[in-house]
Amino acid sequence: MKKFKLFCLFLFSVVAATGQENAQNQKYALGSQVKPFEANDQHGQVYKLDANTCYLLLSFDMSTGKVANSALTKKGKNYFGKKKIAYVANIHGMPGIGRFFAFKKMKKYDHRIIYGDDANLMTPFPETKDKVTVLKLDSKQKVLAISYWDPETEDLEKHLK
């Protein structure tokens, strides 16, 4: 009987751990609630996800981020405010020397770049290779739409509807 209890305890532990891991690996989908987060931008200012954000843009790699920053610069200084956009660039795992040069360059952009410097922050967001994820959010950060913007070939406006 003792062995059976130990086996049941072990089995329960494995199932619970697997469930926890799966919950952590789930991606935001239509109708999902994006968890509030805080992160610094390129000027050291804290950004907090709140009801004022209608669109959340996320780039997951440096090459896509560079192209996106170039396209966003062309939109003008006040574009983010008018459209209620927040742009998060994944910098998690970027080596120190790369950060030095990247951060220096990012400070020159007029648009706000929020640093996604935490793997746990970026993990739940859906992604597609070489594209920027665009989430349309309601005032309670519920996902209303998901699309993927190719900043090299598309105008962002088609994703902001």
C-alpha positions in Angstrom: 0.0 0.0 0.0 2.9 2.4 0.8 4.4 1.8 -2.6 1.1 2.6 -4.3 0.7 5.9 -2.3 4.3 6.8 -3.3 3.5 6.0 -7.0 0.3 8.1 -6.9 2.2 11.0 -5.3 4.9 10.7 -8.0 2.3 10.5 -10.8 0.5 13.5 -9.5 3.7 15.5 -9.3 4.6 14.7 -12.9 1.1 15.6 -14.1 1.1 18.9 -12.1 4.5 19.9 -13.4 3.5 19.1 -17.0 0.3 21.2 -16.7 2.3 24.1 -15.2 4.8 23.9 -18.1 2.0 23.8 -20.7 0.3 26.8 -19.1 3.6 28.8 -19.3 4.1 27.8 -23.0 0.7 28.9 -24.2 0.6 31.7 -26.6 -1.9 34.6 -26.5 -4.7 34.0 -28.9 -8.0 35.8 -29.9 -9.9 36.5 -26.7 -6.8 36.1 -24.5 -6.1 38.5 -21.8 -2.6 40.0 -22.1 -1.0 40.1 -18.7 0.0 43.6 -17.5 3.8 44.1 -17.7 6.4 46.8 -17.2 9.6 47.3 -19.1 12.0 50.1 -19.8 12.3 51.9 -23.1 15.4 53.1 -24.9 15.5 56.2 -22.8 15.2 54.4 -19.5 11.5 55.3 -19.0 9.2 52.7 -17.6 6.3 51.6 -19.9 3.3 49.9 -18.3 0.7 48.1 -20.5 -2.6 49.8 -19.8 -6.0 50.7 -21.3 -4.3 53.4 -23.5 -2.6 50.8 -25.7 -4.7 49.8 -28.7 -2.0 48.1 -30.7 1.0 46.1 -29.4 3.8 45.5 -31.9 6.5 42.9 -31.1 9.7 42.2 -33.0 11.5 39.0 -32.0 14.8 39.3 -33.9 17.3 42.0 -34.6 17.1 42.0 -38.4 13.3 42.3 -38.4 13.6 44.9 -35.7 16.0 47.0 -37.8 13.6 47.0 -40.8 10.6 47.8 -38.5 12.5 50.7 -36.9 13.2 52.1 -40.3 9.6 51.8 -41.4 8.3 53.3 -38.1 10.7 56.2 -38.4 9.0 57.2 -41.7 5.7 57.3 -39.9 6.7 60.4 -38.0 7.3 61.4 -34.4 3.6 61.5 -33.3 2.4 58.4 -35.1 2.5 56.1 -32.0 0.5 58.5 -29.9 -2.2 59.0 -32.5 -2.6 55.3 -33.1 -2.0 54.3 -29.4 0.8 51.9 -30.4 3.4 50.3 -28.1 6.4 48.7 -29.8 8.4 45.9 -28.0 11.7 44.8 -29.3 13.1 41.5 -28.1 16.6 42.1 -26.7 16.6 39.1 -24.4 19.8 37.1 -24.9 21.6 39.9 -26.8 25.3 39.9 -25.9 26.8 42.8 -24.0 28.8 44.2 -26.9 25.7 44.0 -29.2 23.7 45.8 -26.6 26.2 48.6 -26.4 25.9 49.4 -30.1 22.2 48.6 -30.4 21.2 50.7 -27.5 23.2 53.6 -28.7 21.4 53.4 -32.1 17.9 52.9 -30.6 18.2 56.1 -28.5 18.2 58.0 -31.8 14.8 56.9 -32.9 11.9 59.2 -32.3 9.4 56.4 -31.6 9.4 54.6 -28.3 11.1 51.2 -28.3 10.2 49.1 -25.2 12.9 46.6 -24.4 11.7 43.0 -24.2 14.6 41.9 -22.0 12.8 39.1 -20.1 12.2 35.7 -21.7 9.0 35.4 -19.7 7.7 38.7 -21.2 8.2 37.6 -24.8 7.3 33.9 -24.6 3.5 34.1 -24.5 3.3 36.3 -27.6 2.7 34.6 -30.9 5.4 35.0 -33.5 6.2 34.4 -37.2 9.7 34.4 -38.6 10.8 37.7 -40.1 7.6 39.5 -39.2 6.4 41.8 -36.5 3.5 40.5 -34.4 0.6 43.0 -34.2 -2.0 42.6 -31.5 -5.1 44.7 -31.4 -6.2 45.1 -27.8 -9.4 46.4 -26.1 -9.2 48.6 -23.1 -8.8 45.6 -20.8 -5.9 44.2 -22.8 -8.0 41.5 -24.4 -6.7 40.4 -27.8 -9.2 41.4 -30.5 -7.0 40.6 -33.5 -3.6 39.1 -34.3 -1.7 39.8 -37.5 1.9 39.7 -38.7 3.4 42.7 -40.4 6.3 42.4 -42.9 7.9 45.8 -42.5 10.0 45.2 -45.6 7.0 44.8 -48.0 3.8 46.1 -46.2 2.5 49.3 -44.9 1.6 48.9 -41.2 -1.7 50.7 -41.7 -3.4 47.5 -43.1 -2.8 45.9 -39.7 -4.3 48.7 -37.7 -7.9 48.2 -38.5 
